[in-house]
């Protein structure tokens, strides 16, 4: 006897042994018979059978037997005829009938008319031309003979107890009836049978005893002295343990929390802002002209409810309007157009988090170190790198003596904490000057990737807000960062809730294991 058979035998539980012994005595036994003969419940029988089959000790066979019978609607059609048959009977006499007269002529319910016409066309019994239903040559041929589905109806009517088998020439009709609702009722009965394999025969030849087994030693066993006679079931220390998927944060949440922690450790405070904002704070406060392309309906979500938002302090509004029109006292000539209060009152889903920064500047006194992390919304077309809803991070520092060098230093420190080497290149943004784009280096791709923008707020932004100190701002998209970190090429993967990908993603606080 091989060690493998001896080891396998020793690891069988009591239910597996009972089942194997019963099959040895009665190879054709059904699960129900095995349950009755062994005193096991049917669930234990099937569980033991599945376990033995997984060890190649027995083989399981499953058979599903279907019984077909007519529902009440099916019996009605068998006795009175299908709706399309009633229409065909009319067409056989008149050749054509207008759609308006069809229901009354055929004597069918209006709800059935559309279904009947569909089946008439499918069977090629009739055609519809300019509101007139006309019989076809195929329809004339079937005027005096039953279709295959009608034969099935008649057959099932004659066998009220149900039919298990159909002749091959009736299978197409059965399929047609199955495609229609509530005509044929199908009852399925599942049966199982077992066969002992060679490994099972070897185990039976080796022999075993059936007795109660314990899987662990309890204090009751010791107290009662039962431990002396107990047989302990051996454990297979080489068996594969079940895969456990522990609960964990979503990848985006990991990055958001990591970024929030970085900002807080750098001495920043958080401002969340609102999803629904006025065009004033979202655009005008950032010195973005009211005819700018980004304000078009194809780029921005405008709301009907509320249709407008209240404007803030009127001194701020008037100074903002003057800055747009003439530049006011900022040293700029502005945009040279007539600023419209109604446009500024429009309600929008915020297109960026930068509006949070200008609002924060207006409501707080410098020195200021603020950040925000939140969702923004733009009318983007869904594709592998664009979504109409995504997350953006914004950082703001305002204080006396702040300079462009402070901006670059802050960016270096921020991205260093994210684990990236950075470099900067000149850029243009309508509300900052000087402006820069931050690029990070990806060693695996040996290339630099643009990840965020930054700059010093223009006087046209700061002066209307009552800020006389310089201010720096920077931001980045979280989804883009997540795509880089998790090596995702399609941004939609981050929102698909692909459970397999989420389970297998080897991350703890955003760091690969």
Secondary structure in CASP SS format (residue, H / E / C, confidence):
PFRMAT SS
TARGET T0000
AUTHOR 0000-0000-0000
METHOD secondary structure of the structure
MODEL  1
X C 1.00
X C 1.00
X H 1.00
X H 1.00
X H 1.00
X H 1.00
X H 1.00
X H 1.00
X H 1.00
X H 1.00
X H 1.00
X C 1.00
X C 1.00
X H 1.00
X H 1.00
X H 1.00
X H 1.00
X H 1.00
X H 1.00
X H 1.00
X H 1.00
X H 1.00
X H 1.00
X H 1.00
X H 1.00
X C 1.00
X C 1.00
X C 1.00
X C 1.00
X C 1.00
X H 1.00
X H 1.00
X H 1.00
X H 1.00
X H 1.00
X H 1.00
X H 1.00
X H 1.00
X C 1.00
X C 1.00
X C 1.00
X H 1.00
X H 1.00
X H 1.00
X H 1.00
X H 1.00
X H 1.00
X H 1.00
X H 1.00
X H 1.00
X H 1.00
X H 1.00
X H 1.00
X H 1.00
X C 1.00
X C 1.00
X C 1.00
X E 1.00
X E 1.00
X E 1.00
X E 1.00
X E 1.00
X E 1.00
X E 1.00
X E 1.00
X E 1.00
X E 1.00
X E 1.00
X E 1.00
X E 1.00
X C 1.00
X H 1.00
X H 1.00
X H 1.00
X H 1.00
X H 1.00
X H 1.00
X H 1.00
X H 1.00
X H 1.00
X C 1.00
X C 1.00
X H 1.00
X H 1.00
X H 1.00
X H 1.00
X H 1.00
X H 1.00
X H 1.00
X H 1.00
X H 1.00
X H 1.00
X H 1.00
X H 1.00
X C 1.00
X E 1.00
X E 1.00
X E 1.00
X H 1.00
X H 1.00
X H 1.00
X H 1.00
X H 1.00
X H 1.00
X H 1.00
X H 1.00
X C 1.00
X C 1.00
X C 1.00
X H 1.00
X H 1.00
X H 1.00
X H 1.00
X H 1.00
X H 1.00
X H 1.00
X H 1.00
X H 1.00
X H 1.00
X H 1.00
X H 1.00
X H 1.00
X C 1.00
X C 1.00
X C 1.00
X E 1.00
X E 1.00
X E 1.00
X E 1.00
X C 1.00
X C 1.00
X E 1.00
X E 1.00
X E 1.00
X E 1.00
X C 1.00
X H 1.00
X H 1.00
X H 1.00
X H 1.00
X H 1.00
X C 1.00
X C 1.00
X C 1.00
X C 1.00
X C 1.00
X C 1.00
X H 1.00
X H 1.00
X H 1.00
X H 1.00
X H 1.00
X H 1.00
X H 1.00
X H 1.00
X H 1.00
X H 1.00
X H 1.00
X C 1.00
X C 1.00
X C 1.00
X C 1.00
X E 1.00
X C 1.00
X C 1.00
X C 1.00
X C 1.00
X H 1.00
X H 1.00
X H 1.00
X H 1.00
X H 1.00
X H 1.00
X H 1.00
X H 1.00
X H 1.00
X H 1.00
X H 1.00
X C 1.00
X C 1.00
X C 1.00
X C 1.00
X C 1.00
X E 1.00
X E 1.00
X E 1.00
X E 1.00
X E 1.00
X E 1.00
X E 1.00
X E 1.00
X E 1.00
X E 1.00
X E 1.00
X E 1.00
X E 1.00
X C 1.00
X H 1.00
X H 1.00
X H 1.00
X H 1.00
X H 1.00
X H 1.00
X H 1.00
X H 1.00
X H 1.00
X C 1.00
X C 1.00
X C 1.00
X C 1.00
X C 1.00
X C 1.00
X E 1.00
X E 1.00
X C 1.00
X C 1.00
X C 1.00
X C 1.00
X H 1.00
X H 1.00
X H 1.00
X H 1.00
X H 1.00
X H 1.00
X C 1.00
X H 1.00
X H 1.00
X H 1.00
X C 1.00
X C 1.00
X E 1.00
X E 1.00
X C 1.00
X C 1.00
X C 1.00
X C 1.00
X C 1.00
X C 1.00
X C 1.00
X C 1.00
X C 1.00
X C 1.00
X C 1.00
X C 1.00
X C 1.00
X C 1.00
X C 1.00
X C 1.00
X C 1.00
X C 1.00
X H 1.00
X H 1.00
X H 1.00
X H 1.00
X H 1.00
X H 1.00
X H 1.00
X H 1.00
X H 1.00
X H 1.00
X H 1.00
X H 1.00
X H 1.00
X H 1.00
X H 1.00
X C 1.00
X C 1.00
X C 1.00
X E 1.00
X E 1.00
X C 1.00
X C 1.00
X C 1.00
X C 1.00
X C 1.00
X E 1.00
X E 1.00
X E 1.00
X H 1.00
X H 1.00
X H 1.00
X H 1.00
X C 1.00
X H 1.00
X H 1.00
X H 1.00
X C 1.00
X C 1.00
X C 1.00
X C 1.00
X C 1.00
X C 1.00
X H 1.00
X H 1.00
X H 1.00
X C 1.00
X C 1.00
X C 1.00
X C 1.00
X C 1.00
X C 1.00
X E 1.00
X C 1.00
X C 1.00
X C 1.00
X C 1.00
X C 1.00
X E 1.00
X C 1.00
X C 1.00
X C 1.00
X C 1.00
X C 1.00
X H 1.00
X H 1.00
X H 1.00
X H 1.00
X H 1.00
X H 1.00
X H 1.00
X H 1.00
X H 1.00
X H 1.00
X H 1.00
X H 1.00
X H 1.00
X C 1.00
X C 1.00
X C 1.00
X C 1.00
X C 1.00
X C 1.00
X C 1.00
X C 1.00
X C 1.00
X C 1.00
X C 1.00
X C 1.00
X C 1.00
X C 1.00
X H 1.00
X H 1.00
X H 1.00
X H 1.00
X C 1.00
X E 1.00
X E 1.00
X E 1.00
X E 1.00
X C 1.00
X C 1.00
X C 1.00
X C 1.00
X H 1.00
X H 1.00
X H 1.00
X H 1.00
X H 1.00
X H 1.00
X H 1.00
X H 1.00
X H 1.00
X H 1.00
X C 1.00
X C 1.00
X C 1.00
X C 1.00
X E 1.00
X E 1.00
X E 1.00
X E 1.00
X E 1.00
X E 1.00
X E 1.00
X E 1.00
X E 1.00
X E 1.00
X C 1.00
X C 1.00
X C 1.00
X C 1.00
X C 1.00
X E 1.00
X C 1.00
X C 1.00
X E 1.00
X C 1.00
X C 1.00
X E 1.00
X E 1.00
X E 1.00
X E 1.00
X E 1.00
X E 1.00
X E 1.00
X E 1.00
X E 1.00
X E 1.00
X C 1.00
X C 1.00
X C 1.00
X C 1.00
X C 1.00
X H 1.00
X H 1.00
X H 1.00
X H 1.00
X H 1.00
X H 1.00
X H 1.00
X H 1.00
X H 1.00
X H 1.00
X H 1.00
X H 1.00
X H 1.00
X H 1.00
X H 1.00
X C 1.00
X C 1.00
X C 1.00
X E 1.00
X E 1.00
X E 1.00
X E 1.00
X E 1.00
X C 1.00
X C 1.00
X E 1.00
X C 1.00
X C 1.00
X E 1.00
X E 1.00
X E 1.00
X E 1.00
X E 1.00
X E 1.00
X E 1.00
X E 1.00
X E 1.00
X E 1.00
X E 1.00
X C 1.00
X C 1.00
X C 1.00
X C 1.00
X E 1.00
X E 1.00
X E 1.00
X E 1.00
X E 1.00
X E 1.00
X E 1.00
X E 1.00
X E 1.00
X E 1.00
X E 1.00
X C 1.00
X H 1.00
X H 1.00
X H 1.00
X H 1.00
X H 1.00
X H 1.00
X H 1.00
X C 1.00
X C 1.00
X C 1.00
X C 1.00
X C 1.00
X E 1.00
X E 1.00
X E 1.00
X E 1.00
X E 1.00
X E 1.00
X E 1.00
X H 1.00
X H 1.00
X H 1.00
X H 1.00
X H 1.00
X H 1.00
X H 1.00
X H 1.00
X C 1.00
X C 1.00
X C 1.00
X C 1.00
X C 1.00
X H 1.00
X H 1.00
X H 1.00
X H 1.00
X H 1.00
X C 1.00
X C 1.00
X C 1.00
X H 1.00
X H 1.00
X H 1.00
X H 1.00
X H 1.00
X H 1.00
X C 1.00
X C 1.00
X E 1.00
X E 1.00
X C 1.00
X C 1.00
X E 1.00
X E 1.00
X C 1.00
END
